[in-house]
Amino acid sequence: MGKYIGIDLGTTFSCMAYINDNGQPVVIPNAEGKNITPSTVLFEDGSTIVGEEAKNQSIIEPVNCEQFVKRHMGERDYQFSTDDGEKYSPEAISAIILSKMKADAEKHLGESVDGAVITVPAYFNEAQRKATMDAGKIAGLNVIGIINEPTAAALAFGITKNNEKEQTIMVYDLGGGTFDVTILRFDAENITVLATAGDRKLGGYDFDKCIIAAVTEAAAEQGFDIQSDPVAQQDLQLKAEEAKKTLSAREKANIVLNIGGRPFKYTLTREDFADLIEGVLFGTISSMENACDEAGLEYTDLDKILLVGGSTRMPLVQEVIEEETGMTPSSEVHPDEAVAIGAAYHVLETLKREQKKEQRKTEQGETGNRQILDAAIPEPAKKYTFTDVTSHGIGIVCVGENDQEYNSVILPKNTQVPAACTNQYCTTAPFQENLYIQVTQGEEEDLRYVTVIGTAEIEIAPREKIVGIEVTISCDENSIIHVRVYDQDLQQDLGEMHIDRVSNLTEEEIQQSRQRISRLDISGE
């Protein structure tokens, strides 16, 4: 009987944890003895290296090194190509990282990893959530659930700090590549998400890019062409990140590069850095304002602002938050480990839910999943139930006046999940033989500002008249979307429609990727 773990699959670093038999969280170190693993993959001479060594060697073989792949989850057209022409989807690269973490966990625990809860940014859309679950499947992981990263951090805070009082908390989660702000209400037993906002392409990496742009421009003024030197580019990527970290403790940082065989030095002060990243930081403030507006709250209604994510270590981030809200943000949880710990706690409730499902199967004469049924579930020091919300509105494409297409939201943003909502529509013409539904995410009527995440088609009985149709969209515990259709004229449930998810891998592609990844020699060195 193996263990079930929580995994924070991050843009720049990943972390994993489990709950021991005493109900206490334990962060699982990787094979190199570190609690966090760089989310970096290097393909080298038939080997696949993941983690610190891959990051260190990226300067030597930048074309064979993939970083920040989380930003491309749910992007069907993105593929990473090695210099020998091998191509990998974002799900496959993420699966390589997860495979390394699974193997490291099994080595440390001395037993198999039977399943996992994986975290995702709260502002991930459905395609990105599905891509994350698919990555786990490719890695050979039984993904029993996913949880939003700010909610996981809040869960870790509530349990490890043994919170008893009712309070309203804002979780400010600024990681390496994504940003979420979530407002939650705590009481002694419940965590309720009130609103969430954010940007899936805003994080510490964007601060690095600001430094990179400034250094590249300064070098060009002195006759250095960094953009034509891939090794210098990768060196600058690493040293920009180091300079950012240095400025958290010092007033200035030096970046020294070798460009085309010539040395170049750039000095960055904390004041200059603040000017460079002002626009990026303003983006986080805008999301904070949006979250408060959607929750119907002012900053003065908040009891605490909880910092999560490695980028919140920057004094500039803390200063901007305090200046905006008048509150000193709290660093009560470990910025790199809290999300994984929260995911590990969520494993317990997810297992209980899954065990009930499997028990119902056995009671009905079906074969239940023995791994789930036999899983030992430790009792944590404190229990919370939590309710999360949809991060985007969910709807369908409709035809209005003058045959103009528009987005019709069925399940509004910030609806508590699991949830289901129904809207009434009608066919567009007499004798219509099928319904073609495009499922959307986004709040605007204008289709230019929403994302079509999938399509579904179903046959209907043709009739002389326009027929009334009910469309029900539901969102499960993992924020995965389901669509059902009801024929009002025939009073007939047409069942759940299969959604062809345009941004995700097919089941056949998932299995092909799984076989391919299983043949790789994956290690941390």
N, C-alpha and C positions, 0 to 999 in steps of 0.2 A: 504494500500500500504506500503510494508515493505522496509527495507534498504538492500543495497548490500555492502559487506565489503571485505577488503583485509586481507588475513591471511598468516602470515609467520609461516609455520609449521616446526619448527626447531628440530634439533637432541636433544638438551638439554633444550631449551626454545622456547616457541611459543608466538606470538604477533599478535594483530589484530587492524585494523584501518578502518575509513571510511572518506569520504569527506562530510562535512556539507553543508547546503544550501547556505553558503557564499563562497563555493569553497575551504575551508580550511581543511587541514587534521587534524583528531582527533584520537588519540590513545584510544582504548576502554579498560578500566580496567576490570580485571576479578572480580568475585564475592567477592574475598578477598581484592579488592582495589588495586591490583598490575597491572602494565602495561605489565608484562611478566609472563607467566605461565610455570613452569617446565614441560617438556614433559615426565612426569613420571606417570605411572599407577600402582596402588596397589589394589589387590583383597583381601578383608578382610571381613569375616563373612557375605557374601551375599551382601556387598556393594562394589562399585567400586569408588576408590578415585583417583582424578587427580590433579596434581600440587604440591604445596609446602608441603602440609601435607603428600602426598604420598612419596615424597622424604625424608621428615623427619622420617617417619615410616619405611623406607626401611631397616634401620639397625636392626629393630625388626623382620621383616618378609621378608628377602631378596629373598626367593624363590618365593614369591607371588608378587614381584615388577619387573616391566619391564621398563627399561630405554634404550635410544639410539636406539629405534626401527627403526628410519629413515634409519639407516645403512643397514637394512634388507629389505627395500622396493624393490619389484621386485625379491625377492628370494622365489621361489615357495615352496621350501622344508623347509623353516624356520617356526617354530611355537613356541610360548611361552606357556609353560605348568605351571599351578599352582600346588600347592601341593595336590589338590584334583582331579587332572587329567584333568581339563578343558584346552582346547587348543585354542589359538587365532593366526590368521595370522597377519603379519605386517600391512595389510590393516585394520584389525579389531581393533588392538591396536591404530593405528592412528585415526580411526573413533571415538574411545572412547574419545581421546583428542579433536578432532574436535567437538564432541557432547557437551562437557563441554564448549568449547569456544563459540559455537553457542548459548547455553542456557545463558551464561554470557552476551553475546552481546545483546540478546533480553531483558534480565532483565535491563541492563544499558540503552538501547535505548528506552525501552517502546514500542517496536513494533517488528514485526517478521523480521527475516533475510531471505530474499527471494532468495539470491544467494551470491556467493563469487568467488573471484579470489584467488587461492592458489599458493604460490611460491614454486619453486624447485631449487636445485643447477643447475647451467648451465651445469655441467658435468654429470647430470643424463641421463641415456639412456632411450630409449622409454619405456621399461618395467617398469622402476621406475616412469616415468611420468604417465603412465597409472595406475599404482598402487596407485599413489597419488590421481588421479581423482576418482578411485574406492573407496578409503577411504572416500572421500567427499560424494559420493553417499550412502555409507553404513551409514554415519552419518546423512543422510537426507538433505544434502546440495545440492543445485543446483549449481554445479561448472560450471560457465560460461566461465572460462578460467584459464590457468596457465601461469606464467611468470617466467623467470629465475631470481634468486635472485640478482645477480650483476646488471642486467638491471633494476630491480625494485629500487635498491639503487641509481642507476644513475638517474632514473626518479625523485626520491625524491629530489636528490641533485639539478638537473636542475630546478625543479619547485620551491622548497622552497628557493633556493638561487637566483632565478630569473636570471639564467645564460643567457647572451646575446651573448657572444663572441664565436668564433670558437676555439675549443681546443680539444686536444686528451687526454683522461683520462684512466688510468688503475684503475680498481676496484679490490682491494685485499680483498677478502671476506673469512675470516677465522672464521668459526663458531665452535660450540661445537663438530661436528662430520664430517663436510665436508669442503672442500676448493675449491674455484673457483678464477680464475684470468681472468678478461675480459677486453679487450681493446675496447674503444668506442670513436667515433668522434662526438662531439657536434657542432651544429651551432645554430642559433637563434630559429629554429623551429624543428630540427630533431636530433635524436640520432641514430647513426648507429653503430652496433656492428661489429668490424673488425675481432676479433678472441677471442676464449675462450680456456682455458685449466684448469686443476685441478685434484683433486683426491677426489672421493666421500667417501673415508674412511680415511681422514686425517683432524684432527681438535683438538680442545682443549682437548677432551677426550684422545687423543694420548699423549698429554703432561702429563695428569693424570696417564696414564699407565706407563710412564717412571718413575714417582715418585713411583708408586706402586711397580714396579719391584725392584727399589733401596731399598725401605723400606723392602720389603719381603726378599731380599738377606741379608741385614744387620741384620734383626731379626733372620734369620736362623743361621747366624754365632754366635749368642748368645743363640741358643737353642730354639728359638720360631718358631712354625710352623703355620704361618698365613693361609696357604692353606687348612688346616684341620679344620678351624674355620670360618664358613660362616658369623657369626655376625661380627667377627673381619675384615673379607674381605670387607664387606659392609661399616663398619666404616672407614676403610682405604680408600675406594673409595671416601667417602664424605670428609674426611680430606685431601686427596691428592688434591682435587679440591680447598679446602679452602687455603691450603698452596700455591698453584699456585697463587691464588688471592692475598694473603698476600705479596708474593714476588714482586708484582707489585708496592708496596709502601715501603717495608722494605727490608733489606739486608739478613734477615734470617727468617725461620719459623720453629716452633716446631710441630711435629706430635706425639701425645700421644695416645697409644692404650692399650686396655685390651685384652691380648691374652691368652686364656685358664685360665683366672683368675689371670694372672700376668701382671703387668704394663710394658710397653716398650715405650721408648722415642727415637725419631729420629730427629736430627737437620739438616735442609736443607738450605744451603746458596744460594744466587742468582747465585754465580759463579758456584757452583756444579750443580744447576738446568740448567744453560746454557750448561754445558757439557752434561747433560743427554738428552736434547732435540735437540742437534745440528743436528742429522740426520733427525729428523722430520722437522725442520725448513729448512734444505737444500732442502727437497722435495718441499716446496713452492717456493723456488728460482728457482728450475728447471722448475716448471710450468710457472713462470714469463718469463723465457728465451724462453720457447716453444711458449707462446702466442705472444711475440714480433717477433719471427722468422716467425710465421704464418701470422702475420699482416704486415710483411715486414718493421718493425720499429726497431729503437734502443731506449735505455732508454732516450737518449738525445732528441728524438722526442716527448716525453711525456710532457704535461704541468702540470699534477697533478697525484699523486697516492692517491686514495681515500680509506680510511680504513673502512671496514664494518665487523660486527661480533664481539661478545663479546671477543673473544680471541685476537683481535688486541689491547686490552687495555694493554697487556703485554709490558713493555718497551723493552724486548728482541726482540720481533717481530719488533717493530719500528726501533730498532738499526740495525737489520740485513737487513731490507729493505734499510735503508739509506746507509749502508756500500756497498750494492750490486749496488745500482743505483746512488748514489751521490745526491739523492733527499730526502728532509724531507717529509714523508708521511703526508697526511691531515686527520684530524679527524673532518671535518666540518659537518658530519651528525651523528645522534645518532646511535651508533653501534648496538643497540638492536632493534631499532624502525624503522630505515630507510627502511628496506625491506618491512615491513607491510604497511608503508605509500606509498611506490611506488606501491605496489599491489592495494591499494585503489585508486590511481590515474588511474591505468590501468583498473579498473572497469568501469570508465567512457567511455573510448574508446571502450571497449568490449561490453558494453551495447548498444552503438550507432550502432556497427556492427550487434549485434544480433537483434536490433529493425528493421534494414533494412531487415534482413532475414525474420522476422515475418511479416513485411509489405508486402513483395513480396508474401508470402503465402496467405495473405488475398486478395490480388489483383488477385490471381489465383483461388480464391474460396475456399481455404482451411481455416481451423481454426488456427488462430495465437495464440501464448502464450500471454494471457492477462497480466500476471505479467510482462513480458518483455516489451510489448507494452505500458503499463501504467506506467512504471518506470520513476520517475523523475530523470533527470540527471543534477546535478549542474555544473556550469562552473568554472573550476579552474582558479587561478590567471594567469597562463601561460599554454600554450598548447605545447605539443611535439608529433610528430609522431616518432615511433621508429621501427627499423628493426633489428631483432635478427638473429642468425645463428644456423646451426646444430652443435651440439657439437661432433658428431661422423660421420664418413662416413657410408653410408647406401647402402647395396648391396644385392647380392644373391650368393648362392653356385653354382658353375659351374663345369663341368667336362672337363678337359683338356687332354693333351697327356697322353697316358698310363693309361687312366681312372683315373687320379689323380684329386681329388677335390681341388678347390681353391676358394678364395673369390674374387668376381668381384664387385668393388665399382661402383654404379650407381650415387648416390648423394653424392658428396665429402663433407668432413668435412668443416665447416665454410662457407657453402652455405647459402645465405640469405633466410629466410623463410617468408611466404610460398613459396614453390618451387616445381618443378617437373623436372625430368630428365629421358631420355629414352636411353636404350642401345639395340643393336640388338644381338640376339642369335639364336640358332637353336635347334631342337629336337636332341636327342642322337641316335635315331634308326628309321628305317622305321616302318610304321604301329603303331607308338606310339599313345596310346589312351588317355593319360592324361599328364598333366604337374604337377610336384611336385616341388614347389619352397620353398627354405629355405631362409628366410629374415635375413640379418646379420647387425650388427653394429660393425664398426671397420675399420681401414685403411689398415691393412696388408693383403697380399694375403694368407699367411699361416693361416689356419683355427684355429690353436691353439691359435692365438692371437686376435680372434674376438669372438663376442657373437651371437649365433643364437637366435633371439628374437621371432621367430614364423615361422610357416609353412603354406603353402596354396596349395590347389590342385584343378585343374579344368580339365574337360574332353575336349578333342579336337577330331576332325574328323580324323581317321587313314588314312594315305596315303602311297603309296609305297615309297615315297622319304623322304629325310630329309626336314623338314619344317622350314622356317624362322619365328622367333617369336620376337616381340618387347615387352620389359618389361619396364613399366613406374613406377617409384617410386616417390610418392609425399609426402611432409611433410607439414602439415597444421600449423596454427598459434600457436597451442599448441605443435608442434613438434611430433604429432602423425602420424604414417606412414600409407600410403595407396598404394596398388599395383594394377595396371591394365595391361592387356595382350592384344596384338593385333596379329592376325594371318595374316602374310604378304602374304601367298599363297592364302588364301581365301579373303584377304582384309576385314577382319571381326574383329570388336572390341569384344573381349570376356568378356569385363566388368571388374568391380572391384572384386578382389578376396577376399574372407573372410580369414583373417589371424588368425590361431589358435595360440594365444600367449602363448607359453609354460611356461612363467614365471608369468603369471597373472591369477587371478581368473576368472572362467567362470561366465556368467550372472546369472546362477542359484545359484552359490556360493555367489555372491554379494547379491542377494535377501535374501538368508538364513542368511547371516551375518547381514544384515540390520534388519531383524526380531529379531534376537538374541540380538543385541546391543540395540535395542529399548526397550527391556524388562529389561535392567540393571538399577540399581539405581546408577546413576553417580553423584558425587558431588566433591567438593573441600575439604571436611572435613569428 
